[in-house]
Amino acid sequence: MSNDLYYVAGDNYFLDDISGFKRRTARDLRLQWDNVATSGHSWSPRQPQDLVQAVRDEQIVALARPRQPNQFVLVGAAVAAFAAAGSNSFTVDSATGFSPGNLVQVMLDRGDPFQFTLAAVTGNVLSWAGAGLPGSVGGNLGDPLENQVLNLSVPDSVTLPQ
């Protein structure tokens, strides 16, 4: 190997791209995979994982079935006027979907649900026979009234989505 201070015929200086130092002998020059000129002590091989090829992952289900549509219908309304404890009827904002014989649930002002079988629908008034309301409805939830009335039976007049 030649000394840095002596002339070597056919050899020249070069600048190491990694360290920035000048090197005396171009014989030590090595080109890396990314075209960087460096000497032997700074040279690094290409990472083998740079050449890894991706493998396509086919995620096909053997027996594909589409998601089935939801098969439930919620018929409900909101209480439209105050009804005191013991009442056997109350007014809702819309009685559409309610018919006699349906199992109906209303949320009382105190937070308990009350269920009854609907006996009659007159306009927007729902009424039933038997025990009256165990608590008031539509009294203390503010304006607008927010007590919900749910029809727990599937009405015959509503068609389910196919």
C-alpha positions as CSV (number, residue, x, y, z in Angstrom):
1,M,0.0,0.0,0.0
2,S,1.3,3.4,-0.9
3,N,2.0,6.2,1.5
4,D,-0.2,9.4,1.2
5,L,2.9,11.6,0.9
6,Y,4.5,9.9,-2.2
7,Y,3.6,10.0,-5.8
8,V,2.0,6.9,-7.3
9,A,2.0,6.7,-11.1
10,G,-1.5,6.2,-12.6
11,D,-3.3,6.9,-9.3
12,N,-5.1,10.0,-8.2
13,Y,-6.8,11.5,-5.2
14,F,-10.6,11.2,-4.7
15,L,-13.1,12.5,-2.1
16,D,-14.8,10.0,0.0
17,D,-18.6,10.7,-0.3
18,I,-19.3,9.4,3.2
19,S,-16.5,10.8,5.4
20,G,-15.7,13.8,3.2
21,F,-11.9,13.2,3.4
22,K,-9.6,13.1,0.4
23,R,-8.1,9.7,-0.2
24,R,-4.8,9.3,-2.0
25,T,-5.3,6.1,-3.9
26,A,-8.2,5.6,-6.3
27,R,-7.5,1.9,-6.2
28,D,-9.3,1.9,-2.8
29,L,-12.3,3.5,-4.3
30,R,-15.5,1.4,-4.1
31,L,-18.9,2.2,-5.4
32,Q,-21.8,1.2,-3.2
33,W,-25.2,0.1,-4.5
34,D,-26.5,3.7,-4.4
35,N,-23.6,5.1,-6.4
36,V,-21.7,6.5,-3.5
37,A,-17.9,6.5,-3.9
38,T,-16.2,5.6,-0.7
39,S,-13.1,3.8,0.5
40,G,-13.0,0.3,1.9
41,H,-13.4,1.2,5.5
42,S,-16.6,3.2,4.9
43,W,-18.2,0.9,2.4
44,S,-21.4,-0.9,3.4
45,P,-23.3,-3.6,1.4
46,R,-26.9,-3.2,0.3
47,Q,-29.4,-4.5,2.9
48,P,-30.7,-7.8,1.6
49,Q,-34.3,-6.9,2.6
50,D,-34.2,-4.0,0.1
51,L,-34.7,-6.7,-2.6
52,V,-37.6,-8.5,-0.9
53,Q,-40.6,-8.9,-3.2
54,A,-44.1,-8.7,-1.7
55,V,-46.3,-11.7,-2.0
56,R,-50.0,-11.0,-2.8
57,D,-52.2,-12.2,0.1
58,E,-55.5,-13.4,-1.4
59,Q,-58.1,-13.1,1.3
60,I,-61.0,-14.8,-0.5
61,V,-63.6,-16.4,1.6
62,A,-64.5,-19.9,0.5
63,L,-68.2,-19.5,1.1
64,A,-69.1,-15.8,0.8
65,R,-72.5,-14.7,1.9
66,P,-73.7,-11.2,2.1
67,R,-74.8,-9.6,5.4
68,Q,-78.5,-10.1,5.9
69,P,-80.7,-7.1,6.3
70,N,-82.0,-6.2,9.7
71,Q,-85.3,-7.8,10.4
72,F,-86.7,-5.5,13.1
73,V,-89.1,-2.6,13.0
74,L,-89.4,-0.1,15.8
75,V,-92.7,1.7,16.1
76,G,-92.7,4.4,18.6
77,A,-94.1,7.8,19.6
78,A,-93.6,10.4,22.2
79,V,-96.1,11.5,24.9
80,A,-97.8,14.7,23.9
81,A,-99.7,15.6,27.1
82,F,-99.4,15.1,30.8
83,A,-101.2,12.0,32.3
84,A,-101.4,11.5,36.1
85,A,-100.8,8.4,38.0
86,G,-103.8,6.0,37.8
87,S,-104.9,7.1,34.3
88,N,-105.8,4.5,31.8
89,S,-105.0,6.6,28.7
90,F,-102.6,9.2,27.5
91,T,-102.0,11.2,24.3
92,V,-99.1,10.6,22.0
93,D,-97.8,12.8,19.1
94,S,-98.7,10.1,16.5
95,A,-100.6,6.9,16.9
96,T,-99.5,5.5,13.5
97,G,-98.5,1.9,13.8
98,F,-100.4,1.3,17.1
99,S,-103.5,-1.0,17.0
100,P,-105.6,-2.7,19.7
101,G,-104.0,-5.9,21.0
102,N,-100.4,-4.6,20.8
103,L,-98.0,-4.8,23.7
104,V,-97.0,-1.2,24.4
105,Q,-94.4,0.2,26.8
106,V,-94.1,3.8,28.1
107,M,-91.4,5.3,30.2
108,L,-92.7,6.8,33.4
109,D,-91.4,10.2,34.7
110,R,-89.6,8.4,37.5
111,G,-87.7,6.3,35.0
112,D,-89.5,2.9,35.2
113,P,-91.0,1.3,32.1
114,F,-94.7,0.4,32.3
115,Q,-96.1,-2.2,29.9
116,F,-99.8,-2.7,28.9
117,T,-101.9,-4.3,26.2
118,L,-103.5,-1.7,24.1
119,A,-107.3,-1.8,24.2
120,A,-108.2,1.2,22.0
121,V,-106.7,3.9,19.8
122,T,-108.9,7.0,19.5
123,G,-107.2,9.7,17.5
124,N,-103.8,10.1,19.2
125,V,-105.0,8.7,22.5
126,L,-103.8,5.3,23.6
127,S,-106.0,3.5,26.2
128,W,-106.0,0.1,28.0
129,A,-108.1,-1.8,30.5
130,G,-106.8,-2.9,33.9
131,A,-104.4,-1.2,36.2
132,G,-103.7,2.5,35.6
133,L,-100.4,4.2,35.3
134,P,-98.3,3.5,38.4
135,G,-96.7,7.0,38.0
136,S,-97.2,10.1,36.0
137,V,-96.2,10.5,32.4
138,G,-95.1,13.7,30.6
139,G,-94.8,15.7,33.8
140,N,-91.2,16.5,34.8
141,L,-89.0,16.0,31.8
142,G,-89.3,19.5,30.5
143,D,-90.5,21.0,27.3
144,P,-90.9,19.2,24.8
145,L,-92.2,16.2,26.6
146,E,-89.8,13.3,26.0
147,N,-91.4,10.2,27.5
148,Q,-91.1,7.5,24.8
149,V,-93.9,5.0,23.9
150,L,-92.8,1.8,22.1
151,N,-94.9,-0.8,20.4
152,L,-93.3,-4.1,21.4
153,S,-95.4,-6.1,19.0
154,V,-94.7,-6.3,15.3
155,P,-97.7,-4.5,13.7
156,D,-99.4,-6.3,10.9
157,S,-99.6,-3.1,8.9
158,V,-95.8,-2.7,8.7
159,T,-93.9,-4.8,6.1
160,L,-90.5,-6.0,6.9
161,P,-87.6,-5.2,4.5
162,Q,-86.7,-8.0,2.2
